[in-house]
């Protein structure tokens, strides 16, 4: 593995080659609630039920993204809008498919960076949950340096490492293992935090004690963890990298709990506060697409949404081209560069 390169599922690329990038997506995944697995999941999406499914998405089959033709259509639209790369954070327990991603990358021309490691406790098999820290670290390291999940396709980031609230013993070991693997590989870490305002600082505490470089740790889902307290996000951004990754989700019903989610202009207002605080280089943006109704084929906004819809909103609100490039190119380039 070459230091100073970006690792994609089809090989290494030079950082200077990276264009507009989405830092938190799922292209092929299975985020089905573990309690539903094995149940019938035939879920036709029609004009008559599309909004209802999107508003109340916790139904079997909706969280499975496995149709490569549908994925290829969405990636092509992202590419046509000027998109260059997508980070697929489908980790162990939620159906990673490195070979499928490599095929889609070659077909679409979109570079895809895959995440290493493990999702939350509820999604991980018992054998993995029983492993000690060093064994977990060796698995993550090998996924970055050799190949992931029995393939030769390598991961280019660590995460999203799944953490619940409260954090389970396995999740704490997985975080420590991620820190060890980061030290050995130079890859950035992305963490899916528990849904509690104290979760992110607790995660940072664990990672910091384990020797992680917090300047290369991304804390996902600020939209639902700190939906109204922007100053809490500002404080976190002084410690690690923060991520607003629900762009395109504009609903009063958050399916994982009672949260008043922001819409896109509210997200932009939070981002502006971060830039005003001198922290514009410590924030990432994305959509975190993991359900079918968010894809173009099913009437959704697709991976192109930030480029085709949010970027014009930013320009209308006075964002400079250099600020937009910071979010879409410069920060992703820095974080995705191994050892960067």
Phi, psi and omega in degrees: 000134183265124174295149178083011178243164173256128183263119176248172181290348176250009177129184182274147174229154178286140179306323181296342180277352185280126175256204181308129191228138173262125191268354181206096178220173170226123180260313174233122184196169171221094179261024177304134175309128182307330180291340182264349186296135184095350178271156178305137184229027178284105186230084176293134178257124184235172175298332183283334184239359187301312182295320181298318179293320180294324182283326179232075192277001185278069179229146182304135177096338185287334183263017177256116174250097185228353183276107185293328179294319177295316178298318181297321178299316182291319178295324178296320179293321177297316179297318180296332179278000179104005180289146182244324188210152177226136173263115180264110185263042178274098186263184183301128181110342182234031167079046177298142182224077184301318182292321176298320178294321179297317178299315181293325178296315179296321182292319188267337187081006177268125175289136181236125177255127184258146180268145178259159174107209193223147179275194187295160184312316186297338185260354187259141182290158185297323181297318178293319182296339181273352186287144175286169184304312185298322178295319177296318180297320180294323177296312181297315179301315180295325178297329179276322188264336186239308183165153188248136173051052174077013179241176176265001178281126185264150174278149180248353175218166175253121179119174016278122175286121186275130178229134179264180170233121355287160180296135178272163178303318178298315182297324177294318178296322180295322177295315179297318178297322178297320178296318178297314181295326177297316179299325184279331187249333185084007181280150175288164178240137169243136182237133170271106185277158172297158184274072178205141182302336180272353189298314188294317178294325176297320177297314179299322178299313180299312182295319181296316178298330181274002175089017179288152172271101185293341176289351177236032174241126179254127176262114185282168164063042173300331182303324183251344180274322178226064188294334183239340185266080182295329181293330174295323178291320177302315179297318178296322182292342174282347182252319181217190176266135180253156186222125169261107190233023175252022180305135183097341175272112181227081185216149176277351183249106173268121192287349182255009180154178181274101180220132175275088184293145173285160168262186189295321181291329176292322175298317179296323178296320176295318178298320178300320179298321178295318178295319179297330179277006180077022185243025182296339179267011182237033179215142176241160176225153178188189181250335187053052178291124178211014175227154189290326183288355175270357179269151183302320183299338181246025175085013182264183184279334178073177181292344182279353191304312181299319182287318187271334185242315184284320180301316174298324175301320180295315179298318179299332183260015171090011177290139178278160178295327179290325177292319178296317178296326177303314183287321189267336185232305191295310180293314174304319181299314181297314185287325183280343178290121181297124183075012184285000000 
